[in-house]
Amino acid sequence: MSDTRPNILFLHADQWRADALGFAGDTPAETPHLDSLFDQGVAFSQAYAACPSCIASRASLHTGLSPRSHGRVGYMDAVPWTYETTMAGLLAGGGYHTQAVGKMHVYPPRNLVGFHNVVLHDGYLHQERRGAQDMTLVDDYLPWLRAQYGPAADYIDTGVGCNGYVTRPWLYDDMLHPTAWVTSQSIDFLRRRDPTRPFFLYTSYHRPHPPLDPPEAYFRMYEHRELPPPIVGDWNASFPMPSRGLDSPSPTDPIQRERARRAYYAQITFIDHQINRLIHALHAHDVLDNTVILFCSDHGEMLYDHGLVAKSLPYDASARVPFLLRFPPSMGFLRRSTVDVPIEMRDVLPTLCDVAGVEVPASIEGRSVLPFCRGEAPAWRSYVHGEHTAGRYSNQWLTDGVWKAIWYSQTGIEQLFNLREDPKETRNLADTYPDLLADWRMRLIVELTGREEGYVQGGSLVVGRPPQPLLRA
């Protein structure tokens, strides 16, 4: 007898801002196909990456643990993934045929983290490139591209930085772009899956993370579109843009800056269209009506808001992510609904296991969000605690979706924002509401008490303690 539990398609994007969705509000981003999925689903408006950069966020996603528990509270490459319990491992153990395609950003790169199989493309891998390692050992896309264009072809042939904000349209055929390749490989899994078991397909796009190299047709969609100006707050002068690496130029020239913003949105629309390819393939294989779809990102992108770019920062542009669950109509969940409770990446594992009817161990710290999708109101966490080591910009923050309190551990700067009245975080209210800020500070002290960095001593926050991206304890 075939297992009739729902299939799961997890669409994961890298560096996609929460507000860059057509249905989510005022945005220049065109996402008609994701908007259509929202017609059959539930969006969470206050979804956060508690440690907003690639590796740490994915650790929470795959393990169901907070950054403090899995130990990654900043960015550090080449740290082995040795977690006993993972999302794919639980689903595979529960009878699902599991497949990952695209970006994993684990170590070693071929670590399956519980999947039956991974077709891999992590983007530009600095460590492996520097070591002159055979890239076919750690990447499946590059040898495929070279089979089309010869041994000299490379992922970086556009000539723009892999973490930067210089732009150029993709120079090869659209269907050779990594975004299209991830989609094609995901579609091919539908052909060769085990038809007697439900599947868990993790389709992980490297974009809209730089390089900003969308196909030219998508670039031109935004070429003459008027964009809203970057957000400017009353506190921006205290936070000049930090210096970036040689492969990460961040032009401040207004023309180049605007070109980067347009290219970012062009990447998003290209992904949206590729997602539609995959949705059509689900229909063609007659599995769409029994497939739950999750779309989210690992973190956001500042995109010159407040004069800043990239991620690792506590602001919503960096730390808040899109989170959309689409359900087959037969399952009876809410449709075209938005939930405003604070959720985070550790909630993905228990949510998908809940969809699959797979029990999760007591060690998992996240919680399933499915009750909200049924219109229920379960008791829930009162706030999200986030953090990221980033030199002078190392930060700790708390939010309940209404207020956000931020502490910069190296400078002592504190910020307080009312997200309901000021969702763009332009007015720092730390001096306006000192008692409220003190309440949030006490919550942060509770979160940080006992941490090995020594952020709390004598019941108070201590400024200047050396941050570390990996906790030992």
C-alpha positions as CSV (number, residue, x, y, z in Angstrom):
1,M,0.0,0.0,0.0
2,S,1.3,3.5,-0.9
3,D,1.8,6.0,1.9
4,T,-0.8,8.8,1.4
5,R,0.6,11.3,3.8
6,P,1.2,14.8,2.1
7,N,4.4,15.4,0.2
8,I,6.4,18.4,1.3
9,L,8.1,20.9,-1.0
10,F,10.4,23.3,0.9
11,L,11.3,26.3,-1.2
12,H,14.3,28.0,0.5
13,A,15.8,31.3,-0.8
14,D,19.0,33.0,0.4
15,Q,18.9,36.6,1.5
16,W,15.3,37.4,0.6
17,R,13.8,40.3,2.5
18,A,10.4,39.7,4.2
19,D,8.9,42.7,2.5
20,A,9.9,41.7,-1.0
21,L,6.7,39.8,-1.8
22,G,3.8,41.2,-3.8
23,F,1.1,40.1,-1.3
24,A,3.1,41.4,1.7
25,G,2.5,45.0,1.0
26,D,4.2,48.0,-0.6
27,T,7.2,46.6,-2.6
28,P,8.6,47.0,-6.1
29,A,9.1,43.2,-6.2
30,E,7.0,41.3,-8.7
31,T,6.1,37.8,-7.3
32,P,2.9,36.8,-9.0
33,H,3.4,33.0,-8.5
34,L,4.2,33.3,-4.8
35,D,1.2,35.6,-4.5
36,S,-0.9,32.8,-6.0
37,L,0.4,30.4,-3.4
38,F,-0.7,32.8,-0.7
39,D,-4.3,32.4,-2.1
40,Q,-4.1,28.9,-0.8
41,G,-2.1,29.4,2.3
42,V,-1.0,31.2,5.4
43,A,1.8,33.8,5.8
44,F,3.6,34.7,9.0
45,S,4.5,38.4,9.1
46,Q,6.8,38.2,12.1
47,A,9.2,35.3,11.1
48,Y,12.8,35.9,12.1
49,A,16.2,34.4,11.6
50,A,17.5,34.6,15.2
51,C,21.1,34.6,13.8
52,P,20.8,36.2,10.4
53,S,23.5,34.8,8.2
54,C,23.6,31.7,6.1
55,I,25.3,29.0,8.2
56,A,23.8,29.9,11.6
57,S,20.3,30.3,10.3
58,R,20.5,27.0,8.4
59,A,21.7,25.3,11.6
60,S,18.5,26.4,13.4
61,L,16.4,25.3,10.4
62,H,17.9,21.8,10.1
63,T,18.1,21.1,13.9
64,G,15.1,22.9,15.4
65,L,17.5,24.5,18.0
66,S,18.2,28.1,19.0
67,P,21.6,29.6,18.1
68,R,22.7,29.3,21.8
69,S,21.9,25.6,21.7
70,H,23.5,24.7,18.4
71,G,26.4,27.1,19.1
72,R,26.6,29.1,16.0
73,V,26.0,32.8,16.9
74,G,27.9,34.3,14.1
75,Y,29.6,33.4,10.8
76,M,32.4,30.8,10.7
77,D,33.3,28.5,7.9
78,A,34.7,24.9,8.1
79,V,33.0,23.9,11.4
80,P,31.8,20.3,11.1
81,W,28.1,19.6,11.3
82,T,27.8,16.8,13.8
83,Y,24.2,17.2,14.9
84,E,22.5,13.9,15.8
85,T,19.0,15.0,15.0
86,T,18.1,16.8,11.7
87,M,15.0,17.7,9.9
88,A,15.7,15.5,6.9
89,G,16.9,12.6,9.2
90,L,13.6,12.7,11.0
91,L,11.5,12.8,7.9
92,A,13.6,10.0,6.2
93,G,13.3,7.9,9.4
94,G,9.5,8.5,9.2
95,G,9.2,7.0,5.8
96,Y,9.7,10.0,3.5
97,H,11.9,10.0,0.4
98,T,14.2,13.0,1.0
99,Q,16.1,15.0,-1.6
100,A,18.0,18.3,-1.4
101,V,18.9,20.4,-4.4
102,G,21.0,23.6,-4.3
103,K,22.5,25.4,-1.4
104,M,23.3,23.6,1.8
105,H,26.2,25.6,3.3
106,V,27.1,22.8,5.7
107,Y,30.5,21.3,6.4
108,P,31.9,19.2,4.9
109,P,30.0,20.3,1.8
110,R,29.0,16.7,1.0
111,N,27.5,16.2,4.5
112,L,24.0,14.8,3.8
113,V,22.6,16.0,7.1
114,G,20.0,13.3,6.9
115,F,18.9,13.5,3.3
116,H,18.9,10.4,1.1
117,N,20.7,12.5,-1.6
118,V,21.9,16.0,-2.2
119,V,22.5,17.7,-5.6
120,L,24.8,20.5,-4.5
121,H,25.5,24.1,-5.4
122,D,26.5,26.4,-2.6
123,G,27.7,29.3,-4.8
124,Y,31.2,30.5,-4.6
125,L,33.2,28.6,-2.0
126,H,36.0,30.7,-0.8
127,Q,37.8,28.1,1.3
128,E,37.7,25.4,-1.4
129,R,38.7,27.9,-4.2
130,R,41.7,29.2,-2.1
131,G,42.8,25.6,-1.6
132,A,42.8,24.9,-5.3
133,Q,40.6,21.8,-4.6
134,D,38.9,20.0,-7.4
135,M,35.6,21.8,-7.4
136,T,33.6,18.8,-8.7
137,L,34.2,17.3,-5.3
138,V,32.1,20.0,-3.6
139,D,29.8,21.3,-6.4
140,D,27.5,19.7,-8.9
141,Y,26.5,22.8,-10.9
142,L,30.0,23.8,-12.0
143,P,30.9,20.6,-13.9
144,W,27.4,20.7,-15.5
145,L,28.0,24.3,-16.7
146,R,31.4,23.3,-18.1
147,A,29.8,20.4,-20.0
148,Q,27.8,23.0,-21.8
149,Y,30.5,25.7,-22.4
150,G,33.8,24.0,-22.0
151,P,36.4,23.6,-19.1
152,A,37.0,27.3,-18.8
153,A,33.4,28.2,-18.0
154,D,32.8,29.3,-14.4
155,Y,30.1,30.5,-12.1
156,I,31.8,33.9,-11.7
157,D,32.3,34.7,-15.4
158,T,30.0,37.7,-15.1
159,G,33.0,39.3,-13.3
160,V,31.0,40.7,-10.3
161,G,31.7,40.0,-6.7
162,C,30.0,37.0,-5.1
163,N,29.1,39.0,-2.0
164,G,29.1,42.4,-3.6
165,Y,26.7,45.0,-5.1
166,V,28.2,45.5,-8.5
167,T,25.8,44.2,-11.2
168,R,25.8,42.6,-14.6
169,P,23.2,40.5,-16.4
170,W,24.0,36.8,-16.6
171,L,26.2,36.2,-19.7
172,Y,25.1,32.7,-20.6
173,D,21.6,31.3,-21.6
174,D,18.9,31.9,-19.0
175,M,18.4,28.1,-18.5
176,L,22.1,27.8,-17.5
177,H,21.7,30.2,-14.6
178,P,22.1,28.5,-11.2
179,T,18.5,29.5,-10.3
180,A,17.2,27.6,-13.4
181,W,19.5,24.7,-12.8
182,V,18.2,24.2,-9.2
183,T,14.7,24.2,-10.6
184,S,15.5,21.7,-13.3
185,Q,17.2,19.4,-10.9
186,S,14.2,19.6,-8.6
187,I,11.9,18.7,-11.4
188,D,14.0,15.8,-12.3
189,F,13.6,14.4,-8.8
190,L,9.9,14.1,-9.4
191,R,10.6,11.7,-12.3
192,R,12.9,9.5,-10.3
193,R,11.3,9.6,-6.8
194,D,9.9,6.5,-5.1
195,P,6.2,6.6,-5.9
196,T,5.2,4.4,-3.0
197,R,6.4,7.0,-0.4
198,P,5.7,10.6,0.2
199,F,8.6,12.9,-0.6
200,F,10.4,15.8,1.1
201,L,12.0,17.9,-1.6
202,Y,14.2,20.7,-0.4
203,T,14.7,23.2,-3.2
204,S,17.3,25.7,-2.0
205,Y,18.1,28.7,-4.2
206,H,21.4,30.5,-3.8
207,R,19.8,33.8,-5.0
208,P,18.8,36.6,-4.5
209,H,22.1,36.5,-2.6
210,P,24.8,38.2,-4.6
211,P,26.3,38.0,-7.2
212,L,23.7,40.3,-8.6
213,D,23.6,38.7,-12.1
214,P,19.9,38.1,-13.1
215,P,19.2,37.2,-16.7
216,E,19.0,40.3,-18.9
217,A,15.3,40.1,-19.5
218,Y,14.6,40.3,-15.8
219,F,17.1,43.1,-15.3
220,R,15.2,45.1,-17.9
221,M,11.9,44.5,-16.1
222,Y,13.2,46.9,-13.4
223,E,15.4,49.1,-15.5
224,H,13.0,52.1,-15.7
225,R,10.8,51.3,-12.7
226,E,10.7,54.0,-10.0
227,L,11.9,52.5,-6.7
228,P,11.1,53.9,-3.3
229,P,14.2,55.6,-1.8
230,P,16.3,53.6,0.7
231,I,15.1,54.0,4.3
232,V,16.8,56.6,6.4
233,G,16.5,56.8,10.1
234,D,17.3,59.4,12.8
235,W,20.1,57.1,14.0
236,N,22.0,56.3,10.7
237,A,24.9,58.6,11.2
238,S,26.1,56.5,14.1
239,F,26.4,53.4,11.9
240,P,28.6,54.0,8.8
241,M,28.7,51.1,6.4
242,P,31.4,48.7,7.6
243,S,34.3,47.8,5.2
244,R,33.8,44.7,3.1
245,G,36.1,42.2,1.4
246,L,37.7,42.4,-2.1
247,D,34.9,40.3,-3.6
248,S,32.2,42.4,-1.8
249,P,32.3,45.9,-3.2
250,S,29.4,48.1,-2.1
251,P,29.4,51.2,-4.3
252,T,28.0,54.4,-2.8
253,D,27.6,56.1,-6.2
254,P,23.8,56.7,-6.5
255,I,23.5,55.3,-10.0
256,Q,25.4,52.1,-9.1
257,R,23.5,51.8,-5.8
258,E,20.1,52.0,-7.6
259,R,21.3,49.5,-10.2
260,A,22.1,47.1,-7.4
261,R,18.6,47.5,-5.9
262,R,17.0,46.8,-9.3
263,A,19.1,43.8,-9.9
264,Y,18.2,42.4,-6.5
265,Y,14.5,42.6,-7.3
266,A,15.1,41.2,-10.7
267,Q,16.7,38.1,-9.1
268,I,13.5,37.7,-7.0
269,T,11.2,37.8,-10.0
270,F,13.4,35.3,-11.8
271,I,13.1,32.9,-8.8
272,D,9.3,33.5,-8.7
273,H,9.0,32.4,-12.3
274,Q,11.2,29.4,-11.8
275,I,9.1,28.4,-8.8
276,N,6.2,28.4,-11.2
277,R,8.0,25.9,-13.4
278,L,8.3,23.6,-10.4
279,I,4.6,24.0,-9.5
280,H,3.6,23.1,-13.0
281,A,5.8,20.0,-12.7
282,L,4.0,19.0,-9.5
283,H,0.7,19.3,-11.4
284,A,2.1,17.3,-14.4
285,H,3.2,14.5,-12.0
286,D,-0.3,14.6,-10.4
287,V,1.1,15.4,-6.9
288,L,0.2,19.1,-6.4
289,D,-3.1,18.3,-4.8
290,N,-1.3,16.3,-2.1
291,T,1.7,18.6,-1.5
292,V,2.3,21.1,1.3
293,I,4.6,23.9,0.2
294,L,6.8,26.0,2.5
295,F,8.5,29.1,1.2
296,C,11.0,31.0,3.4
297,S,14.5,32.5,3.4
298,D,17.5,32.1,5.7
299,H,17.8,35.9,6.3
300,G,17.1,39.2,4.7
301,E,19.1,41.9,3.0
302,M,19.6,45.6,4.1
303,L,19.8,46.7,0.4
304,Y,21.1,50.2,1.3
305,D,18.4,50.8,3.9
306,H,19.9,53.0,6.7
307,G,23.0,53.1,4.5
308,L,23.8,49.4,5.0
309,V,23.9,46.3,3.0
310,A,23.9,42.5,3.5
311,K,22.8,40.8,6.7
312,S,24.0,39.9,10.3
313,L,22.2,43.1,11.6
314,P,19.2,43.2,13.9
315,Y,17.0,45.3,11.7
316,D,13.9,43.8,10.0
317,A,15.4,44.2,6.5
318,S,18.2,41.8,7.7
319,A,16.6,39.6,10.2
320,R,12.9,39.2,9.2
321,V,12.2,36.7,6.5
322,P,9.2,35.6,4.3
323,F,7.4,32.6,5.6
324,L,4.5,31.2,3.6
325,L,2.8,27.8,4.0
326,R,0.5,26.6,1.1
327,F,-1.8,23.7,1.8
328,P,-3.9,21.6,-0.6
329,P,-7.5,22.8,-0.3
330,S,-8.6,19.3,0.9
331,M,-6.6,19.7,4.1
332,G,-8.9,22.3,5.4
333,F,-6.4,24.9,6.6
334,L,-6.9,28.7,6.4
335,R,-6.5,30.4,3.1
336,R,-5.1,33.8,2.3
337,S,-4.5,34.5,6.0
338,T,-1.7,36.3,7.8
339,V,-0.5,35.5,11.3
340,D,1.4,38.1,13.3
341,V,3.1,36.1,16.1
342,P,6.9,35.9,16.4
343,I,8.3,32.7,14.9
344,E,11.8,31.7,13.9
345,M,13.9,29.3,12.0
346,R,13.9,26.6,14.7
347,D,10.1,26.3,14.1
348,V,10.6,24.9,10.6
349,L,11.6,21.4,11.7
350,P,8.7,20.7,14.1
351,T,6.3,22.3,11.6
352,L,7.3,20.0,8.7
353,C,7.4,17.0,11.0
354,D,3.8,17.9,12.1
355,V,2.7,18.0,8.5
356,A,4.3,14.5,8.0
357,G,3.0,13.0,11.3
358,V,6.5,12.4,12.5
359,E,7.3,12.7,16.2
360,V,10.0,15.1,17.2
361,P,12.4,14.5,20.1
362,A,12.0,16.4,23.4
363,S,15.3,18.1,22.7
364,I,13.8,20.1,19.8
365,E,13.3,23.7,20.9
366,G,11.1,24.9,18.0
367,R,7.4,24.5,17.8
368,S,5.0,23.7,15.1
369,V,3.1,26.6,13.6
370,L,0.3,24.5,12.2
371,P,-2.2,25.3,15.0
372,F,-2.1,28.9,13.8
373,C,-2.9,27.7,10.2
374,R,-6.0,26.1,11.6
375,G,-7.2,29.3,13.1
376,E,-6.2,28.3,16.7
377,A,-4.5,30.5,19.2
378,P,-2.0,28.3,21.1
379,A,0.1,29.7,23.9
380,W,3.3,31.0,22.3
381,R,6.7,32.5,23.1
382,S,6.5,36.1,24.1
383,Y,9.5,37.2,22.1
384,V,12.4,36.2,19.8
385,H,16.0,36.6,21.0
386,G,18.4,37.2,18.2
387,E,22.1,37.9,17.9
388,H,25.1,38.0,15.6
389,T,28.8,38.6,16.1
390,A,30.0,41.2,13.6
391,G,33.0,43.0,15.1
392,R,32.0,46.5,16.1
393,Y,28.5,45.7,15.0
394,S,28.1,42.6,17.2
395,N,24.5,42.8,18.4
396,Q,21.9,41.3,20.7
397,W,18.2,41.9,20.1
398,L,14.7,41.0,21.3
399,T,11.4,41.5,19.6
400,D,7.8,40.5,20.3
401,G,6.7,41.8,16.8
402,V,5.5,45.1,18.3
403,W,8.7,46.4,20.1
404,K,12.3,45.6,19.3
405,A,15.2,46.3,21.7
406,I,18.8,46.2,20.4
407,W,22.1,46.2,22.3
408,Y,25.4,46.6,20.5
409,S,27.8,44.6,22.8
410,Q,31.0,46.4,21.7
411,T,29.8,50.0,21.9
412,G,26.9,49.8,24.4
413,I,24.6,51.6,21.9
414,E,21.0,50.7,22.7
415,Q,18.0,51.1,20.4
416,L,14.2,50.7,20.8
417,F,11.7,50.7,18.0
418,N,7.9,50.5,17.9
419,L,7.5,48.2,14.9
420,R,3.7,48.7,14.7
421,E,4.0,52.5,14.4
422,D,7.4,52.6,12.8
423,P,7.9,49.4,10.8
424,K,10.9,50.8,8.9
425,E,12.8,51.4,12.2
426,T,13.5,55.1,11.5
427,R,13.0,56.5,15.1
428,N,15.1,55.3,18.0
429,L,12.9,55.6,21.1
430,A,15.5,54.5,23.6
431,D,15.6,57.9,25.2
432,T,11.9,58.4,24.9
433,Y,10.9,55.3,26.9
434,P,13.7,54.6,29.3
435,D,11.5,52.4,31.6
436,L,10.3,50.2,28.7
437,L,13.9,49.9,27.5
438,A,15.0,48.8,31.0
439,D,12.3,46.1,30.9
440,W,13.6,44.8,27.7
441,R,17.2,45.1,28.9
442,M,16.3,42.8,31.9
443,R,14.9,40.2,29.5
444,L,18.2,40.3,27.6
445,I,20.2,39.9,30.8
446,V,18.2,36.8,31.5
447,E,18.9,35.4,28.0
448,L,22.7,36.1,28.3
449,T,23.3,35.2,32.0
450,G,25.8,32.3,32.1
451,R,27.0,32.7,28.6
452,E,30.7,32.0,28.1
453,E,31.4,35.5,26.6
454,G,30.7,37.1,29.9
455,Y,28.1,39.6,28.6
456,V,26.5,39.7,32.0
457,Q,28.4,40.3,35.3
458,G,26.8,41.3,38.6
459,G,23.4,41.3,37.0
460,S,24.3,44.0,34.4
461,L,25.3,44.0,30.7
462,V,29.0,44.4,30.2
463,V,30.2,46.4,27.2
464,G,33.3,45.3,25.2
465,R,33.4,41.6,26.0
466,P,35.0,39.8,23.1
467,P,32.3,38.2,20.9
468,Q,32.8,34.8,19.4
469,P,31.0,33.3,16.5
470,L,31.0,29.7,17.9
471,L,30.1,28.8,21.4
472,R,32.1,26.0,23.0
473,A,29.7,25.1,25.8
